[in-house]
Amino acid sequence: MTEERRLEVEVPLEATPDQVWDAIATEAGLTAWFAPMNPAPDENGVSADGVVLRWEPGRGFAIQAEAGAFEYLIEARDGGSSVLRFVQTGFTGDDWEAEYEATARGWDLYFHTLQVYLSGYNGVPATYVVAEGPAWSGTPEAWQKLRDAIGGAVGDKVELDIYGLGTVIGEVDYHGPSHLGIRTDNALLRFHDRSLLGMPVALGHHYYGPGQDAKRLEDAWQSWLTEFYLV
């Protein structure tokens, strides 16, 4: 029998259970801190992620996917706050250690992003922007090059010249072994090292407010990332 591994995370949130539910169980909410997707079950109890085992609005849900399962549980706390408990099981492949480590690092960033979203942008419509570096950027050395270029510890100011967008000014709000996060006046910018999975550097940014030009933003960041790794 193949052994399953378990990943558990507990996230304190300055938001009510209903606000947390909207963030984790709706496409608009997930777009604002994770990625555009809709986990809600259809009439057959199936979502894009798998079979929905439990769906309790305001309390949590559980989904059985092909590669494992994941569950969200929302608990109310005093003062209108909440705790989100997340469990993911699976990681049964031959290279499960790398998959487990990469997933754990990713959730650290994403749940931090959820905290920032709920405390600063809750309910504001978001536009999700993605871009990927060339194939040869899937190495620790390529990731280090990007970190060195952006620089900064948490709290440090950052300025990036992005052709088509001008000078992007922000502050480092997350600094992990595989991720770097920058907060601006209207965006949470997230850079990802995926070398543990043999994949190139990528970015997934969240822009807040109506009227965002998704194609313009994505083209600008893709051009920046491509040019960065050509130098």
C-alpha positions as CSV (number, residue, x, y, z in Angstrom):
1,M,0.0,0.0,0.0
2,T,1.4,3.4,-0.9
3,E,2.0,5.7,2.0
4,E,0.3,9.1,2.1
5,R,1.9,12.1,3.7
6,R,0.0,14.8,5.5
7,L,0.5,18.6,5.5
8,E,-1.3,20.7,8.1
9,V,-1.4,24.5,8.4
10,E,-3.2,26.8,10.9
11,V,-3.8,30.4,9.7
12,P,-5.1,33.2,12.0
13,L,-7.2,35.7,10.1
14,E,-8.6,39.1,10.8
15,A,-11.9,38.3,9.2
16,T,-15.2,36.7,10.0
17,P,-16.0,33.1,9.0
18,D,-18.3,34.3,6.3
19,Q,-15.5,36.6,4.9
20,V,-13.0,33.7,5.0
21,W,-15.6,31.5,3.2
22,D,-15.9,34.0,0.4
23,A,-12.1,34.1,0.1
24,I,-11.6,30.3,-0.1
25,A,-14.8,29.0,-1.7
26,T,-15.6,31.5,-4.5
27,E,-13.8,32.2,-7.8
28,A,-13.6,35.9,-7.0
29,G,-12.2,35.3,-3.6
30,L,-9.6,32.8,-4.7
31,T,-8.5,35.0,-7.6
32,A,-7.6,37.7,-5.0
33,W,-5.0,35.6,-3.1
34,F,-4.4,32.3,-4.9
35,A,-5.6,31.7,-8.5
36,P,-8.8,31.8,-10.5
37,M,-10.8,28.7,-9.8
38,N,-14.2,27.6,-8.5
39,P,-14.2,24.7,-6.0
40,A,-18.0,24.7,-5.7
41,P,-19.6,21.3,-6.5
42,D,-22.0,20.8,-9.5
43,E,-25.2,18.8,-9.2
44,N,-23.1,15.6,-9.1
45,G,-20.9,16.7,-6.3
46,V,-17.9,17.3,-8.5
47,S,-15.8,20.4,-9.0
48,A,-12.9,21.2,-11.2
49,D,-10.5,20.0,-8.4
50,G,-12.2,16.6,-7.8
51,V,-15.0,15.0,-5.8
52,V,-16.4,17.3,-3.1
53,L,-16.7,15.3,0.1
54,R,-18.1,18.1,2.2
55,W,-19.4,21.6,1.5
56,E,-20.6,23.7,4.4
57,P,-20.8,27.4,3.7
58,G,-19.2,29.4,6.4
59,R,-17.6,26.4,8.0
60,G,-15.4,24.6,5.3
61,F,-15.1,22.0,2.6
62,A,-13.2,19.0,1.6
63,I,-12.2,17.7,-1.8
64,Q,-10.8,14.4,-3.0
65,A,-8.5,15.0,-6.0
66,E,-6.7,12.4,-8.1
67,A,-3.4,13.0,-6.4
68,G,-4.7,13.3,-2.8
69,A,-7.2,15.3,-0.8
70,F,-7.4,18.7,0.9
71,E,-9.7,20.2,3.5
72,Y,-10.5,23.7,4.8
73,L,-12.0,24.2,8.2
74,I,-13.1,27.6,9.5
75,E,-13.3,28.3,13.2
76,A,-14.7,31.6,14.6
77,R,-12.7,33.5,17.2
78,D,-13.5,36.5,19.4
79,G,-13.7,40.0,18.0
80,G,-14.9,38.9,14.6
81,S,-11.7,37.0,13.7
82,S,-11.2,33.4,12.6
83,V,-8.8,30.5,12.3
84,L,-8.4,28.6,9.1
85,R,-7.2,25.0,9.4
86,F,-5.9,23.4,6.2
87,V,-5.0,19.8,5.6
88,Q,-3.6,18.3,2.5
89,T,-2.8,14.6,2.0
90,G,-1.0,12.7,-0.8
91,F,2.6,13.1,-1.8
92,T,3.0,9.4,-2.8
93,G,5.2,9.7,-5.8
94,D,8.8,8.6,-6.1
95,D,10.0,12.2,-5.6
96,W,7.6,12.9,-2.8
97,E,10.1,14.8,-0.6
98,A,10.6,17.5,-3.3
99,E,6.9,17.7,-3.9
100,Y,6.1,18.0,-0.2
101,E,8.7,20.7,0.4
102,A,7.7,22.7,-2.6
103,T,4.0,22.5,-1.6
104,A,4.7,23.5,2.0
105,R,6.7,26.5,0.9
106,G,4.0,27.5,-1.6
107,W,1.3,27.3,1.1
108,D,3.4,29.5,3.4
109,L,3.4,32.2,0.8
110,Y,-0.3,31.8,-0.2
111,F,-1.7,31.8,3.3
112,H,0.4,34.9,4.1
113,T,-1.1,36.4,1.0
114,L,-4.6,35.5,2.2
115,Q,-3.9,37.2,5.5
116,V,-2.8,40.4,3.7
117,Y,-5.7,40.3,1.3
118,L,-8.3,39.9,4.1
119,S,-6.8,42.7,6.2
120,G,-6.1,45.1,3.4
121,Y,-8.1,44.4,0.3
122,N,-11.1,42.3,1.5
123,G,-13.9,42.3,-1.1
124,V,-12.0,44.4,-3.7
125,P,-12.1,42.8,-7.2
126,A,-8.8,41.3,-8.2
127,T,-7.0,40.6,-11.5
128,Y,-4.6,37.7,-11.6
129,V,-1.4,38.0,-13.7
130,V,1.0,35.1,-14.5
131,A,4.2,34.8,-16.4
132,E,7.0,32.2,-16.7
133,G,10.7,32.4,-17.3
134,P,12.5,30.4,-19.9
135,A,13.2,26.7,-19.3
136,W,16.7,27.3,-18.2
137,S,15.5,29.5,-15.3
138,G,14.4,26.3,-13.4
139,T,17.6,26.2,-11.3
140,P,18.6,27.5,-7.8
141,E,21.1,29.8,-9.5
142,A,18.5,31.4,-11.7
143,W,16.3,32.0,-8.7
144,Q,19.2,33.5,-6.8
145,K,19.9,35.9,-9.7
146,L,16.3,37.2,-9.4
147,R,16.5,37.6,-5.6
148,D,19.8,39.5,-5.9
149,A,18.3,41.8,-8.6
150,I,15.2,42.6,-6.5
151,G,17.0,42.5,-3.2
152,G,15.5,43.5,0.2
153,A,14.4,41.9,3.4
154,V,10.8,42.2,4.7
155,G,10.0,45.9,5.1
156,D,12.6,47.1,2.6
157,K,11.5,49.4,-0.3
158,V,11.8,48.1,-3.8
159,E,11.7,49.9,-7.2
160,L,11.4,47.9,-10.5
161,D,11.3,49.5,-13.9
162,I,8.8,47.5,-16.0
163,Y,8.5,48.5,-19.6
164,G,4.9,49.4,-20.3
165,L,4.1,50.0,-16.6
166,G,6.7,52.5,-15.6
167,T,8.4,52.3,-12.2
168,V,6.7,49.9,-9.8
169,I,7.3,51.0,-6.2
170,G,6.6,48.7,-3.3
171,E,7.8,47.1,-0.1
172,V,8.9,43.5,0.5
173,D,6.2,41.8,2.5
174,Y,7.4,38.1,2.2
175,H,10.8,36.6,1.9
176,G,11.0,32.8,1.9
177,P,13.4,30.2,0.5
178,S,11.4,29.8,-2.7
179,H,9.2,32.9,-2.8
180,L,9.5,36.7,-2.7
181,G,6.5,39.0,-2.2
182,I,6.2,42.7,-2.8
183,R,3.2,44.9,-1.7
184,T,2.4,48.0,-3.7
185,D,-0.5,50.5,-3.3
186,N,-2.7,48.3,-5.5
187,A,-1.1,44.9,-5.9
188,L,0.6,41.9,-4.2
189,L,3.4,40.8,-6.5
190,R,4.6,37.2,-6.0
191,F,7.7,35.6,-7.5
192,H,8.2,31.8,-7.4
193,D,11.2,29.5,-7.5
194,R,10.1,26.2,-8.8
195,S,13.4,24.5,-9.2
196,L,12.5,21.8,-6.7
197,L,10.0,20.6,-9.2
198,G,12.3,21.1,-12.2
199,M,10.2,24.0,-13.4
200,P,11.2,27.6,-14.4
201,V,10.9,30.7,-12.3
202,A,7.4,32.2,-12.5
203,L,5.3,35.0,-11.1
204,G,1.7,35.3,-10.0
205,H,0.6,38.8,-9.2
206,H,-2.7,40.1,-7.8
207,Y,-3.8,43.5,-8.8
208,Y,-6.7,45.1,-6.9
209,G,-9.4,47.4,-8.1
210,P,-11.7,47.7,-11.1
211,G,-10.5,48.5,-14.6
212,Q,-7.3,46.6,-14.6
213,D,-6.0,45.7,-18.0
214,A,-5.1,42.0,-17.6
215,K,-3.4,41.6,-21.0
216,R,-1.3,44.8,-20.6
217,L,-0.2,43.7,-17.1
218,E,0.6,40.2,-18.2
219,D,2.5,41.2,-21.4
220,A,4.6,43.7,-19.4
221,W,5.6,41.2,-16.7
222,Q,6.2,38.5,-19.3
223,S,8.5,40.8,-21.2
224,W,10.3,41.8,-18.1
225,L,10.9,38.2,-17.0
226,T,12.0,37.1,-20.4
227,E,14.4,40.0,-20.8
228,F,15.8,39.5,-17.3
229,Y,16.9,36.0,-18.1
230,L,18.4,36.9,-21.5
231,V,21.0,39.2,-19.9
